[in-house]
Amino acid sequence: MTGYRQSGDNALMALIAQGDRQAFGELMHRHLPAVVNFSKQYLPQEAEDICQEAFLRLWNKAPDWQDQGFSPKAWLMRVSYNLCIDELRKRKADALEDRDMQLSDIRSSGERQLAAQSDLRQQMLALQTLPERQRSAITLCAYSGLNNKEAAEVLNISVDALESLLARGRRTLKKAFSESTGYASGDYHDYD
């Protein structure tokens, strides 16, 4: 598999289209952690199942793959995002109400929780309070390593719309950190 490590993702996709399981394994090795972590933002318990389905779809769609200006990683993120959103839509209203109550609990006790946890944990909690599209934009760019063009493709929006989501999300996070933790606005870790 050593030769595959030198190959780019698009070259691996060409090999996968021919049924090359080792190329598929290398692509999974590269991107599985990012796809799992992204899916955990929406469905922590089902993230691995979501990833399995996303990679299965990649395997099945590989013969039709064409480089359209975004990477296989971005395509995987988009599939994962769509699977998560579809699953969330299927859930009953009771489950959504429970989640809203949990978010409300996080907001009401946010200062106490944020002060007691690490900076990364604070960011994750604050991210959960953002609207879904803003949270997705920040997660894709800051934590999943996609560039703005790829993240916009995942969310099926323009780059300008993505940048607007990022700006609004960052402002909200800065405000939340400054109010909840006493951080000065310059102390907050920006996602640029």
N, C-alpha and C positions, 0 to 999 in steps of 0.2 A: 504494500500500500504506500510505500515511500514515494513512488513516482506520482501518486495522486496528490500528495501534499503540495507539490509544486504547481499543480494545475489550478487555473482560475475556476470560479463557480460556473461560468458559462461553458467552459470546456467539460467540466464534470457533468453538466446537464446534457451535453451531446452524448457523453458516454452512457449516462443513465437512460437516455432515449433508446439506446441499443440494448438495454437490459443489464448493464454492468452494475452488479451489486456492490462491488468494492468502491466504485465511484459514488454510489448512493451512500454507502457507509461513511465515506470521507465528508460528504456534504452534511450528513447528519451530525458527525463529530464537530464540524465547524459551527453549526448554527442551532443545534438542539438547546444548549443552555439559554441562549437569548430568547428563543421562542417559548420555552417553558417559563422563564421569568416574566416575559410579557403577558402570557396567558394567566399567570398567577395574579396579575393586577385585577382581573375580572372574575376568575373562577379558581380560587386557590386549590380546592379539592379536586377539580377536574382538569387541571392544567396539563398533566401528562397525557390524559386521554385526548385533549384538544390537539396537542402536539403530534400524537400518533396519527390522528386523522389528517392533520395538515401534511405530514410527510408522506402518508399514503396517497393523498391527492397529488403531491408533487411527483411521486413515482408513476402514477397513472397518467398524469398530464405531460410528462417529460417528452414523449414523442411529438407533441404539438408545441413544445417550448420554442419561442422565438424571442431573441433579445429585443425588447421594446424600450430600452433606455432605463430600466430598473433591474435590480439584481434579483437572483433567486431568493436571497435572504429577505428582501422587501416583499417579494411575492408570498413567501411563507408567513411573514408577519401579517400581510393582508388577509390571507386565508384564516390564520389564527384569530385575528380580530373579528372577522365575519362569523366564524364558528362560535366565538364567545358571545357576541351580540345576539346571534340566533338562539343560543341556549338561554341567555338571560330573558329574552322575549318569551320563551316557552314557559318560564317559571310562573307559578301562580301568584296572584296579587298578595297573598299572605307572606310569601317568601320575600317579595320586594318590600313589603311594609316592615318586615323584621330587619332587613338590611338598612332601610331608612332610619329605623329606630337606633340601630347600632351606630350609624354615622352621626345621628343626633347625640348619642351618648359620647362619642369621640369628641364632637364639637364642644359639648358642655363641660367635659372634664379635660379638654385639650391642653390647657396650661399645665395641669398637674402631670399628665401623661408625657407631654413633650419635654418637660424639665427633667424627668426621670430617665429618659431614654437617650440613645446615641443620636448623632446628627442624621445618620442614614435612616434610622427608624422614624425620626421626626419628619423627614422629608416624605417618607412613605405614608404616614398618617395624614400629613397635609395634602398630599396628592389625592387621597381618598375623598377629600372634601370638595375637590374641583369638579366641575361638570365633566361628564364622560369624554367629550371631544377634546377638551383642554388637557385632561389627564392623559389621554391617548397620545396626543401630540408631544407632550413633554416626555412621556415614557419612551416613545419611539426614538426621539432624538437624543435624550440624555442618558437613558439606561440601555437601550437596544443598539445604539451606535449607528442608526440610519442617518443619512444626510437629509436635508429638507425635501429634496425632490423625491427620494424614496419614501419618506414618511407621508408626504402628500399623496403619493400613489397608493399607499396602504389605506389611507383614510378616504381615498377617492375624491380629493379636493385639489384645488390649485395650490401652488407654492405660496402665493400671496395669502390665501385663506389659512394655510398652515401657520405662516408667520404671525398672522393676527391671533390665532389660537394660542400660539406660544407666548406672545406678548401679554395677552390677557391673563393666561395662567401664571406667568412669572410675576406679574403685578399682584395677583391674588395671593400667591405664595409668599412674596415679600411682605405683604401686609399682614398675613397670618403669622409669619415668624416674628415680625416686629411687635405685634400686639400680644401674642401668646408666650413668647419666650424672652422678650426684652432685648432681643438682638437689635443692634443698630442696623439700618438698612445696608450699610456697607459690609457688615459681618456675614450676611447671608450668602451662601454659595449659589451663584447664578449659573444657569445652564448654558451659557454661551460658550 
